[in-house]
Amino acid sequence: MKKIVVPSLIANTQEELDILFSKVKDIAGLFQLDVMDGLFVPNSSLDFDLRLPRGKWRFEAQLMVEDPVKWVEKNGESVDTVLAQIESVENPENFLEFVRNKEKRVGFALRPETEIDEIEDYLNDIDQVLVMTVHPGYYGGKFLPETLDKVKRLRELKTDLDIEVDGGIKPDTILKAHEAGANMFVCGSYLIQADTIEERMKRMDLMKNLIEED
């Protein structure tokens, strides 16, 4: 299964997003939008009618919002994958059908304290699961190694599922996440807050290449 490092994007305005993306656009082909409404989590990010660049790039939206349906209605056409926090989805079956009808990839994200029992019935109907390895809503949170138990269990339950980890991912923790069974690794503060983003992405790609050869 292909391994991929996914840089995350956080911004409070379109101008901030444009500036940030101009810095990272050449380091990856898939980016995660960290969407926060200030309600589901304490902070806000990308909580506006955003404009995304057209071209070779793909985007996935991690919706840390109280009303993921509303966000998809307004902005869903701009992204390729929709990942909703299962804790905010009232009717998972309806949500999956709603997103599928827009011809998008779809999946669920889990807070650290949420068990996989919440999504187990839907594993054959989704493309991806995102396991939060930090508490959501805070940039640069502490990596929680106990969350990798969920990654291991998910990989046992569905061997061909895209399993993504998000939070505290850097060269040492990407190896732990890989060993647990993850194949997608969201990298936020380690990349974005670096003075030389390209150099740190090279380190992440090196680790990704090593685990692909493992």
C-alpha positions as CSV (number, residue, x, y, z in Angstrom):
1,M,0.0,0.0,0.0
2,K,1.4,3.4,-1.0
3,K,2.6,5.6,1.8
4,I,2.0,9.4,1.6
5,V,2.9,12.4,3.6
6,V,0.1,15.0,3.7
7,P,1.0,18.6,4.7
8,S,-1.8,20.3,6.6
9,L,-3.1,23.9,6.0
10,I,-4.4,26.2,8.7
11,A,-5.5,29.8,8.0
12,N,-7.9,32.4,9.3
13,T,-8.3,34.3,6.1
14,Q,-8.1,33.7,2.4
15,E,-5.0,35.9,2.3
16,E,-3.3,33.7,4.9
17,L,-4.2,30.6,3.0
18,D,-2.8,32.0,-0.2
19,I,0.5,33.0,1.4
20,L,0.8,29.6,3.1
21,F,0.0,27.6,0.1
22,S,2.5,29.6,-2.0
23,K,5.2,28.3,0.4
24,V,4.2,24.7,0.3
25,K,2.7,24.1,-3.1
26,D,5.8,22.4,-4.5
27,I,6.4,19.9,-1.7
28,A,3.4,17.7,-2.2
29,G,0.4,16.8,-4.4
30,L,-2.2,16.2,-1.6
31,F,-2.9,18.7,1.2
32,Q,-5.2,18.6,4.1
33,L,-7.5,21.5,5.0
34,D,-7.8,21.7,8.8
35,V,-11.3,23.2,9.0
36,M,-12.4,24.3,12.5
37,D,-15.5,26.3,13.4
38,G,-14.6,27.4,16.9
39,L,-17.5,25.3,18.2
40,F,-16.6,21.7,17.8
41,V,-13.1,22.6,18.8
42,P,-11.9,25.8,20.6
43,N,-10.0,27.3,17.6
44,S,-11.0,28.4,14.1
45,S,-9.4,27.7,10.8
46,L,-10.6,28.0,7.2
47,D,-14.0,28.9,8.5
48,F,-14.9,31.0,5.4
49,D,-15.9,30.5,1.8
50,L,-12.4,29.5,0.7
51,R,-11.0,29.5,-2.7
52,L,-8.5,26.8,-3.6
53,P,-6.0,26.7,-6.5
54,R,-6.8,24.7,-9.6
55,G,-4.3,22.4,-11.1
56,K,-2.3,19.3,-10.1
57,W,-3.1,19.5,-6.4
58,R,-5.6,17.5,-4.5
59,F,-7.2,18.5,-1.2
60,E,-8.9,16.6,1.6
61,A,-11.0,18.5,4.2
62,Q,-10.9,17.4,7.8
63,L,-14.1,18.9,9.2
64,M,-13.7,19.7,12.8
65,V,-17.1,21.4,12.7
66,E,-20.5,21.0,14.3
67,D,-22.3,20.9,10.9
68,P,-20.2,19.0,8.3
69,V,-23.2,18.8,5.9
70,K,-23.4,22.6,5.8
71,W,-19.7,22.9,5.0
72,V,-19.9,20.4,2.2
73,E,-22.8,22.2,0.7
74,K,-20.8,25.4,0.6
75,N,-17.3,24.2,-0.2
76,G,-17.4,20.5,-1.1
77,E,-16.9,21.0,-4.8
78,S,-13.4,22.4,-4.0
79,V,-12.0,19.2,-2.4
80,D,-11.4,15.6,-3.4
81,T,-12.0,14.0,-0.1
82,V,-14.3,14.8,2.8
83,L,-13.4,13.6,6.3
84,A,-16.0,14.3,9.0
85,Q,-15.5,13.8,12.7
86,I,-17.8,10.9,13.5
87,E,-18.8,12.7,16.7
88,S,-20.5,15.5,14.8
89,V,-22.3,13.3,12.3
90,E,-26.0,12.7,13.3
91,N,-26.8,10.1,10.7
92,P,-23.6,8.4,9.2
93,E,-25.5,6.6,6.5
94,N,-27.2,9.7,5.2
95,F,-23.9,11.6,5.4
96,L,-22.0,9.0,3.3
97,E,-24.7,9.0,0.7
98,F,-24.8,12.8,0.6
99,V,-21.0,13.0,-0.1
100,R,-21.0,10.0,-2.5
101,N,-23.6,11.8,-4.6
102,K,-21.1,14.6,-5.0
103,E,-18.6,12.0,-6.4
104,K,-16.1,12.6,-3.6
105,R,-14.0,10.3,-1.5
106,V,-15.4,10.1,2.0
107,G,-14.3,9.0,5.4
108,F,-14.6,9.6,9.1
109,A,-12.1,11.0,11.7
110,L,-11.9,9.9,15.3
111,R,-10.9,11.9,18.3
112,P,-8.4,10.2,20.6
113,E,-11.1,9.2,23.1
114,T,-13.5,7.8,20.4
115,E,-13.4,4.1,19.9
116,I,-13.5,2.4,16.5
117,D,-16.8,0.8,17.4
118,E,-18.4,4.1,16.3
119,I,-17.4,3.5,12.7
120,E,-16.9,-0.3,12.4
121,D,-20.3,-0.8,10.7
122,Y,-19.3,1.6,7.9
123,L,-15.8,0.4,7.1
124,N,-17.0,-1.2,3.8
125,D,-18.6,2.1,2.8
126,I,-15.8,4.5,3.3
127,D,-12.5,5.2,1.6
128,Q,-10.5,6.4,4.5
129,V,-10.3,6.7,8.3
130,L,-8.4,9.5,10.1
131,V,-7.1,8.7,13.6
132,M,-6.3,11.8,15.6
133,T,-3.1,11.2,17.4
134,V,-3.4,14.5,19.3
135,H,-6.4,16.2,20.8
136,P,-8.0,18.2,17.9
137,G,-8.1,21.9,17.7
138,Y,-4.6,22.8,18.8
139,Y,-1.6,23.2,16.5
140,G,1.5,21.4,17.6
141,G,-0.2,19.1,20.2
142,K,1.6,16.3,22.0
143,F,1.6,12.9,20.2
144,L,-0.5,10.3,22.0
145,P,1.0,6.9,21.3
146,E,-2.0,5.0,22.8
147,T,-4.1,6.1,19.8
148,L,-2.1,3.8,17.6
149,D,-3.9,0.9,19.1
150,K,-6.9,2.0,17.0
151,V,-4.7,2.1,13.9
152,K,-3.7,-1.5,14.5
153,R,-7.2,-2.7,15.0
154,L,-8.4,-0.9,11.9
155,R,-5.7,-2.5,9.8
156,E,-6.8,-5.9,11.1
157,L,-10.4,-5.2,10.3
158,K,-9.8,-3.9,6.7
159,T,-6.5,-4.5,5.1
160,D,-7.0,-2.3,2.1
161,L,-8.3,0.8,3.9
162,D,-6.5,4.1,3.8
163,I,-5.6,4.8,7.4
164,E,-4.4,8.3,8.1
165,V,-2.8,9.7,11.3
166,D,-2.9,13.3,12.2
167,G,-1.1,15.1,15.1
168,G,2.5,15.2,16.2
169,I,3.8,13.5,13.1
170,K,7.5,13.9,12.5
171,P,10.4,11.6,11.6
172,D,10.3,9.5,14.8
173,T,6.5,9.2,15.2
174,I,5.9,8.4,11.5
175,L,7.8,5.2,12.1
176,K,5.6,4.3,15.0
177,A,2.4,5.1,13.0
178,H,3.7,3.0,10.1
179,E,4.4,0.1,12.4
180,A,0.8,0.3,13.7
181,G,-0.6,0.1,10.1
182,A,-1.1,3.7,8.9
183,N,-0.3,4.6,5.3
184,M,-1.1,8.3,5.3
185,F,0.7,10.8,7.6
186,V,-0.5,14.3,8.1
187,C,2.3,16.7,9.0
188,G,1.5,20.1,10.3
189,S,3.6,22.2,12.7
190,Y,6.8,20.2,12.0
191,L,6.6,21.4,8.4
192,I,4.8,24.7,8.5
193,Q,6.6,26.2,11.4
194,A,10.0,25.3,10.0
195,D,12.4,27.9,8.5
196,T,13.2,25.5,5.7
197,I,10.0,23.6,4.8
198,E,11.6,21.9,1.8
199,E,14.4,20.4,3.9
200,R,12.0,19.0,6.5
201,M,9.7,17.6,3.8
202,K,12.8,15.8,2.4
203,R,13.3,14.2,5.9
204,M,9.7,13.1,5.9
205,D,10.0,11.7,2.4
206,L,13.2,9.9,3.4
207,M,11.4,8.2,6.3
208,K,8.4,7.4,4.0
209,N,10.8,5.8,1.5
210,L,12.5,3.8,4.2
211,I,9.2,2.3,5.5
212,E,8.1,1.6,1.9
213,E,11.3,-0.5,1.5
214,D,10.7,-2.2,4.9
